[in-house]
């Protein structure tokens, strides 16, 4: 292990010094915290990985509700179509006016999810 012989001096405001001490509280010393931060943040890909994590989080938040909504609507419509079919009441009108629009909305949502997922995946492959 290399011996640490270089000294570095830094001037901080009292507020900055307090924030630094708070952040370094879980480390053995402030020096250890700064060395760890230097090692982690000098990684060229770290910023890209953080951006990717943020993009993935935004992707999941955006589409979780939409996918749940689309799946629920599709499930209800298909269940009703099945009930009508069993009762012998399934009609072309129900197919055209209810079932097909729900299927098209679900398809649109899924295509949007696929496009966004492709964009996020493309970022991953560049790292």
C-alpha positions in Angstrom: 0.0 0.0 0.0 1.3 3.5 -0.9 2.0 5.8 1.9 0.0 9.1 1.9 2.5 11.9 2.0 0.8 14.7 0.1 -1.3 17.3 2.0 -4.2 19.1 0.6 -5.8 22.2 2.1 -9.4 23.3 1.4 -11.3 26.4 2.6 -15.0 25.9 3.3 -17.7 28.0 4.8 -19.1 26.8 8.1 -22.2 25.5 6.4 -20.1 23.6 3.8 -17.9 22.1 6.5 -21.0 20.9 8.4 -22.5 19.3 5.3 -19.1 17.6 4.6 -19.0 16.2 8.1 -22.6 15.0 7.9 -21.9 13.2 4.7 -18.7 11.7 6.0 -20.3 10.5 9.3 -20.6 6.9 8.1 -16.9 6.8 7.1 -13.9 6.4 9.5 -12.8 10.0 8.6 -13.5 12.9 6.3 -10.3 12.1 4.5 -11.6 8.5 3.8 -14.9 9.9 2.6 -13.1 12.3 0.2 -10.8 9.5 -1.2 -13.8 7.2 -1.7 -15.7 10.0 -3.5 -12.7 10.7 -5.7 -12.4 7.1 -6.6 -16.2 6.7 -7.4 -16.7 10.0 -9.2 -13.5 9.8 -11.3 -15.1 6.8 -13.1 -15.9 8.0 -16.6 -18.9 5.7 -16.9 -20.4 6.6 -13.5 -22.4 9.6 -14.8 -23.7 7.5 -17.7 -24.8 4.7 -15.4 -26.6 7.2 -13.1 -28.4 8.7 -16.1 -29.4 5.2 -17.2 -30.7 4.3 -13.8 -32.8 7.6 -13.9 -34.0 6.8 -17.4 -35.1 3.3 -16.3 -36.9 4.7 -13.2 -38.7 7.2 -15.4 -39.6 4.4 -17.9 -41.1 2.2 -15.2 -43.0 5.0 -13.5 -44.4 6.2 -16.8 -45.6 2.9 -18.0 -46.6 1.0 -14.9 -50.0 2.7 -14.6 -50.6 2.8 -18.3 -49.9 -0.9 -18.7 -52.1 -1.8 -15.7 -54.9 0.4 -17.1 -54.7 -1.1 -20.6 -54.5 -4.7 -19.3 -57.5 -4.1 -17.0 -59.6 -2.6 -19.8 -58.7 -5.4 -22.2 -59.4 -8.1 -19.6 -62.9 -6.6 -18.8 -63.8 -6.3 -22.5 -62.7 -9.9 -23.4 -64.5 -11.2 -20.3 -67.7 -9.5 -21.4 -67.2 -10.8 -24.9 -66.8 -14.3 -23.6 -70.0 -13.9 -21.5 -71.9 -12.7 -24.5 -70.6 -15.5 -26.6 -71.6 -18.1 -24.1 -75.1 -16.6 -23.9 -75.3 -16.5 -27.7 -75.5 -12.7 -27.7 -72.1 -11.8 -29.1 -72.5 -9.4 -32.0 -70.5 -7.7 -34.7 -71.5 -4.4 -33.1 -69.8 -5.3 -29.8 -66.7 -6.4 -31.6 -66.5 -3.2 -33.7 -67.6 -0.7 -31.0 -66.1 -2.1 -27.8 -63.6 -4.8 -28.3 -61.6 -3.5 -31.3 -61.0 0.0 -29.8 -59.8 -1.5 -26.6 -57.5 -3.8 -28.5 -56.2 -0.9 -30.5 -55.6 1.2 -27.4 -53.7 -1.7 -25.8 -51.7 -2.2 -28.9 -50.8 1.5 -29.0 -49.7 1.4 -25.4 -47.6 -1.7 -26.0 -45.9 -0.2 -29.1 -45.1 3.0 -27.1 -43.6 0.9 -24.3 -41.5 -1.1 -26.9 -40.2 2.2 -28.5 -39.2 3.6 -25.1 -37.6 0.3 -24.0 -35.7 0.2 -27.2 -34.3 3.7 -26.6 -33.3 2.8 -23.0 -31.7 -0.5 -24.2 -29.8 1.4 -26.9 -28.3 3.6 -24.2 -27.3 0.5 -22.2 -25.5 -1.1 -25.1 -23.4 2.1 -25.6 -21.9 1.8 -22.1 
